């Protein structure tokens, strides 16, 4: 009889030891919680995930680990729930309590002890006592940060595919229109330079070799100057539209880059006038070009292997992004210099091997950026501008072009202290 009484006790003890070993050794985080969400016990895996010790987690309300819910801790039990205004957690927990489901799964954002974010896959089940009454909650937490990041990347890729199809559909026709505009600009410019207006004026007057003829020529010269200015304005608008078309085609992946050795100063010089017009009178553009990169002074200097149109895109996007950071006006510096790629060599701890580069920096004295904005600066569709004021594609395009050219980007900025974005491109030929 004694053996019969002792056997279940021994069996229960072994079972308890087995469950305790599973609890302590599980690879996923497990927390045993009261029905009000207060943690009774946490295993080592949960401690590692959240950065708290097991003692720190014991007694903590689970809601304190959800950054968006800290103001609602214990809401489920402190006051009656409004059935028409339930969160997903509350609805699922209610179904669990009513025995309408055995468990539920949800992805949630957690805040670790050090302040960093953790995306977790949470599975919650309910333990009941011998009378089938709710006794405590069992929460199992897995790190889903990598999975969440992959999902976001897939969503962004889908967005880019949609944008690419749209861009490819309109870019061809748009480019044909721009080609016609720029062609007629060339024809007008050629006609003005050949003196066609003066010849027409003389042919239509019989006052040659007279003072009136001289006056007619003077007036015609003034008219030619005015028309030349108008033609230049049309050309600038057409070039801006052409740059946009290049960006659309690049997004659509329907235009291959055509890299060749290009002097960086040539790109700056050919874009400077357009940039100044786009910046307006409130913003001062200061161009500081390194003489060491001037091909006229050093043969072969300042060359980068890149597509000229893509280099202009980089310059245009960086300068216009700096402009948007200064709605009340300010100053933008455009700087080139001979440089080396930052960082150390990756070969067997030997001496550092310098990688020669050409540096292009766009710096402003605008509003600056905080750490979170800097971290997301080159994400597609990320923008801090007002709705309708930006697409969030400009800097993403810059990063894509720089990466494809074998270059790199460094960003320095603090709130209220402006921003500096430096692009390093491999030097094709270096003195």
C-alpha positions in Angstrom: 0.0 0.0 0.0 2.9 2.3 0.8 4.4 1.7 -2.6 1.1 2.6 -4.3 1.0 5.9 -2.4 4.7 6.8 -3.1 4.7 6.0 -6.8 2.5 8.9 -7.9 4.5 11.2 -5.7 7.7 10.1 -7.3 6.2 10.3 -10.7 5.0 13.9 -10.1 8.4 14.9 -8.8 10.1 13.6 -11.9 7.5 15.3 -14.1 8.1 18.6 -12.3 11.9 18.3 -12.7 11.3 17.5 -16.4 9.1 20.5 -16.9 11.6 22.8 -15.0 14.5 21.6 -17.2 12.4 22.2 -20.3 11.5 25.7 -19.0 15.0 26.6 -18.1 16.6 25.1 -21.2 14.1 26.2 -23.9 15.6 28.1 -26.8 12.6 30.5 -26.9 11.5 32.9 -24.2 8.8 31.6 -21.9 7.0 33.7 -19.3 4.4 32.5 -16.8 2.0 35.3 -16.1 -0.9 36.1 -13.8 -4.2 36.8 -15.5 -3.7 40.5 -15.1 -0.4 40.3 -17.1 2.0 40.4 -14.2 5.0 38.1 -14.8 5.4 35.3 -12.2 8.4 33.6 -13.7 10.7 34.1 -16.7 13.1 31.6 -18.2 16.7 32.5 -19.2 15.9 32.8 -23.0 13.3 35.5 -22.2 15.8 37.3 -20.1 18.3 37.2 -22.9 15.8 38.4 -25.5 14.6 41.4 -23.5 17.9 42.3 -21.7 16.5 42.1 -18.2 17.6 39.6 -15.5 15.1 37.0 -14.5 14.7 38.7 -11.2 13.9 42.0 -12.9 11.3 40.4 -15.1 9.6 38.8 -12.1 6.7 41.0 -11.0 6.9 43.3 -14.0 3.7 43.8 -16.0 4.0 42.5 -19.5 2.5 45.8 -20.8 5.7 47.6 -19.6 7.6 45.8 -22.3 5.3 47.2 -25.1 6.3 50.8 -25.8 2.9 51.7 -27.3 0.9 50.2 -24.4 2.7 51.5 -21.3 -0.1 54.0 -20.6 -2.7 51.1 -20.7 -1.1 48.6 -18.3 -3.7 46.4 -16.7 -6.5 47.9 -18.7 -8.1 44.5 -19.2 -8.9 44.0 -15.5 -9.0 47.6 -14.1 -12.2 48.5 -15.9 -14.7 46.8 -18.1 -13.8 46.5 -21.8 -15.7 48.3 -24.4 -16.6 45.6 -27.0 -16.7 48.2 -29.7 -13.2 49.5 -29.0 -11.0 46.5 -28.4 -7.5 46.2 -29.5 -6.3 43.0 -31.2 -4.7 41.9 -27.9 -7.8 42.4 -25.9 -10.0 40.7 -28.4 -7.8 37.6 -28.6 -7.3 37.5 -24.8 -11.1 37.6 -24.3 -11.6 34.7 -26.7 -8.9 32.8 -24.9 -10.6 33.4 -21.5 -14.0 32.3 -22.9 -12.4 29.1 -24.1 -13.2 30.1 -27.7 -9.7 29.3 -28.8 -6.8 27.3 -27.3 -4.1 29.9 -28.0 -3.3 33.0 -30.1 -0.3 34.3 -32.0 0.6 37.9 -32.6 3.7 39.9 -33.7 4.5 42.8 -31.4 7.1 45.4 -30.9 9.0 45.2 -27.6 11.4 47.6 -25.9 14.5 46.0 -24.5 16.1 47.3 -21.3 18.7 49.2 -23.3 16.0 51.0 -25.2 16.4 49.1 -28.5 13.5 47.6 -30.4 12.7 43.9 -30.7 10.0 42.5 -33.0 8.8 39.4 -31.3 6.4 36.5 -32.3 4.3 36.0 -29.3 2.2 32.8 -28.6 -0.1 33.0 -25.6 -2.0 30.0 -24.1 -4.1 29.7 -21.0 -3.6 27.2 -18.2 -6.8 26.1 -16.3 -7.2 24.6 -12.9 -9.0 21.4 -12.0 -12.4 23.2 -12.2 -11.5 24.4 -15.7 -11.2 28.0 -14.4 -8.5 30.2 -15.9 -5.4 29.9 -13.7 -2.4 31.6 -15.4 -1.1 32.6 -18.9 1.8 31.0 -20.7 3.6 33.4 -23.1 6.2 32.1 -25.5 8.3 34.8 -27.3 10.6 34.3 -30.4 12.8 36.9 -31.9 11.1 37.9 -35.2 13.2 41.0 -36.0 15.0 39.4 -39.0 11.7 38.1 -40.3 10.1 41.5 -39.9 12.9 43.2 -41.7 12.7 40.7 -44.5 8.9 41.4 -44.8 9.6 45.2 -45.0 12.2 44.6 -47.7 9.8 42.5 -49.7 7.1 45.2 -49.4 9.6 47.9 -50.5 10.7 45.7 -53.4 7.0 45.3 -54.5 6.6 49.1 -54.3 9.7 49.6 -56.4 8.4 47.1 -59.0 5.1 49.0 -59.3 7.0 52.4 -59.5 9.3 50.8 -62.1 6.5 49.7 -64.3 4.8 53.1 -64.1 8.1 54.9 -64.8 8.9 52.7 -67.7 5.5 53.4 -69.2 5.7 57.1 -69.2 9.5 57.8 -69.5 9.7 56.9 -73.2 7.0 59.3 -74.3 8.1 62.0 -72.0 11.7 61.7 -73.3 10.4 62.1 -76.9 8.7 65.3 -75.9 11.9 66.6 -74.3 14.0 65.6 -77.3 11.7 67.8 -79.5 12.0 70.7 -77.0 15.7 70.6 -76.9 16.0 70.2 -80.6 14.0 73.3 -81.3 16.1 75.1 -78.7 19.2 74.2 -80.7 17.6 75.4 -83.9 16.7 78.7 -82.3 20.1 79.2 -80.8 21.8 78.4 -84.2 19.5 80.9 -85.9 20.2 83.6 -83.4 24.0 83.1 -83.5 24.0 83.2 -87.3 22.6 86.8 -87.2 19.4 85.8 -89.0 17.4 88.6 -87.2 19.9 91.3 -88.3 19.8 90.0 -91.9 16.0 90.0 -91.9 15.9 93.5 -90.5 18.2 94.8 -93.2 16.4 93.0 -95.9 13.1 94.5 -94.8 14.4 98.1 -94.7 15.7 100.3 -97.4 17.6 102.4 -95.0 21.0 100.7 -95.3 24.0 102.9 -94.5 21.8 105.3 -92.6 21.4 106.1 -88.9 18.0 104.4 -89.0 19.7 101.2 -90.2 22.1 101.4 -87.2 19.2 101.9 -84.9 17.4 98.9 -86.4 20.5 96.8 -85.9 20.8 97.9 -82.3 17.1 97.1 -81.6 17.5 93.7 -83.3 20.6 92.9 -81.3 18.7 93.7 -78.1 15.8 91.5 -79.3 18.2 88.7 -80.1 19.7 88.9 -76.6 16.2 88.8 -75.0 15.2 85.8 -77.2 18.5 84.0 -76.4 17.7 84.4 -72.7 14.2 82.9 -73.3 15.8 80.0 -75.2 18.2 79.3 -72.4 15.3 79.2 -69.9 13.5 76.7 -72.1 16.7 74.6 -72.4 17.2 74.6 -68.6 13.7 73.4 -68.1 14.2 70.7 -70.7 17.4 69.6 -69.1 15.7 69.4 -65.7 12.9 67.3 -67.2 15.5 65.1 -69.0 17.3 64.5 -65.6 13.9 63.4 -64.2 13.4 61.1 -67.1 16.8 59.5 -66.5 15.8 58.9 -62.9 12.5 57.3 -63.9 14.3 55.1 -66.4 16.9 54.1 -63.9 14.2 53.2 -61.4 12.5 51.1 -64.1 15.8 49.4 -64.7 15.3 49.9 -68.4 18.3 52.0 -69.0 21.8 50.6 -68.6 24.5 52.8 -67.1 27.3 53.8 -69.6 30.3 54.3 -67.4 33.4 56.1 -68.8 36.2 58.1 -67.3 34.6 61.5 -66.5 36.3 64.6 -64.9 34.3 65.4 -61.8 34.8 69.1 -62.4 33.2 68.8 -65.8 30.1 67.4 -64.2 30.0 70.2 -61.6 30.5 72.9 -64.3 27.8 71.6 -66.6 25.3 71.4 -63.7 26.1 74.5 -61.7 24.0 77.0 -63.6 20.9 74.8 -63.5 21.5 74.2 -59.7 21.7 77.9 -59.0 18.4 78.6 -60.8 16.7 75.7 -58.9 18.0 77.0 -55.6 16.6 80.5 -56.0 17.8 83.7 -54.4 17.3 82.7 -50.8 20.0 80.0 -50.9 23.7 80.7 -51.6 25.6 78.1 -53.5 29.4 78.0 -52.7 31.5 75.8 -55.1 34.9 74.8 -53.8 36.8 72.7 -56.3 40.1 71.0 -55.4 42.8 72.2 -57.9 44.4 68.8 -57.6 41.4 67.4 -59.5 41.6 70.0 -62.3 42.5 68.2 -65.5 43.8 71.5 -66.9 46.4 71.6 -64.1 47.0 67.9 -63.6 46.6 65.8 -66.7 44.2 62.8 -66.0 43.3 64.1 -62.5 39.8 64.0 -61.1 38.5 61.2 -63.3 35.9 58.8 -62.1 34.6 55.8 -63.9 30.9 56.5 -64.0 27.9 57.4 -66.2 27.9 61.2 -66.6 24.0 61.3 -66.4 24.1 59.4 -63.2 26.8 61.7 -61.7 24.5 64.6 -62.5 21.7 62.8 -60.7 23.8 62.4 -57.6 24.7 66.1 -57.6 21.2 67.2 -58.4 19.5 65.0 -55.7 22.0 65.9 -53.0 21.8 69.7 -53.6 18.0 69.7 -53.8 17.8 67.6 -50.7 20.0 70.2 -48.9 17.7 73.0 -50.3 14.6 71.3 -48.8 16.3 71.3 -45.4 16.4 75.2 -45.5 12.9 76.5 -46.3 13.9 79.9 -44.9 17.1 80.1 -47.0 20.7 79.3 -46.1 24.0 78.2 -47.6 25.1 75.1 -49.5 28.7 74.2 -50.1 29.6 72.0 -53.0 33.1 70.6 -52.4 35.4 68.3 -54.3 38.7 66.9 -53.1 41.3 64.2 -53.8 40.7 61.6 -51.1 41.1 58.0 -49.9 38.3 55.6 -49.1 37.6 55.6 -45.3 38.3 52.5 -43.3 41.0 49.9 -43.0 42.3 47.3 -45.4 40.6 43.9 -45.1 43.7 41.8 -45.9 45.4 39.7 -43.2 46.1 42.5 -40.7 48.8 43.8 -42.9 49.6 47.4 -43.6 46.7 49.6 -44.6 46.3 49.8 -48.4 45.0 53.2 -49.5 42.2 53.2 -52.0 42.3 56.4 -54.0 39.1 58.2 -54.5 37.4 61.4 -55.6 35.3 63.0 -53.0 32.1 65.0 -53.7 30.6 66.7 -50.6 27.3 68.6 -50.3 27.0 70.5 -47.0 24.3 72.8 -45.7 23.5 74.8 -42.6 19.9 73.7 -42.5 17.8 71.9 -39.8 20.0 68.8 -39.6 18.9 65.3 -38.7 18.6 63.1 -35.6 20.1 59.6 -35.4 16.8 57.9 -36.4 16.5 60.0 -39.6 20.2 59.4 -40.5 19.7 55.6 -40.1 16.8 55.6 -42.6 18.0 58.4 -44.9 18.6 56.1 -47.9 15.5 53.9 -47.5 13.2 54.0 -50.6 10.1 56.1 -50.0 11.4 57.4 -46.6 10.9 61.2 -46.4 10.6 63.8 -43.7 8.9 66.2 -46.1 5.2 67.0 -46.1 2.8 64.9 -48.0 3.1 65.6 -51.7 6.4 67.4 -51.3 8.7 64.5 -51.9 8.7 60.8 -52.9 11.6 59.6 -50.8 13.4 58.2 -54.0 16.1 60.8 -54.5 18.6 59.7 -51.9 17.7 56.0 -52.5 18.7 56.6 -56.1 21.9 58.3 -55.0 22.9 55.2 -52.9 22.1 52.8 -55.7 24.2 54.7 -58.2 27.1 55.0 -55.8 27.0 51.4 -54.8 27.0 50.3 -58.4 30.0 52.5 -59.1 31.9 50.9 -56.3 31.8 53.9 -54.1 30.5 54.7 -50.6 28.7 57.5 -48.7 29.3 59.1 -45.3 26.7 61.3 -43.5 27.4 63.7 -40.7 24.5 65.6 -39.1 23.1 66.8 -35.8 19.7 68.4 -35.2 20.0 72.2 -35.8 23.6 71.9 -37.1 23.1 71.2 -40.8 24.2 68.1 -42.7 27.2 66.9 -44.7 26.9 64.1 -47.2 30.2 63.0 -48.7 30.3 60.6 -51.7 33.5 58.7 -52.4 33.9 57.4 -55.9 36.9 55.3 -57.1 39.5 57.4 -58.9 39.9 56.2 -62.5 43.2 58.0 -62.9 45.0 59.7 -60.1 48.2 61.9 -60.1 
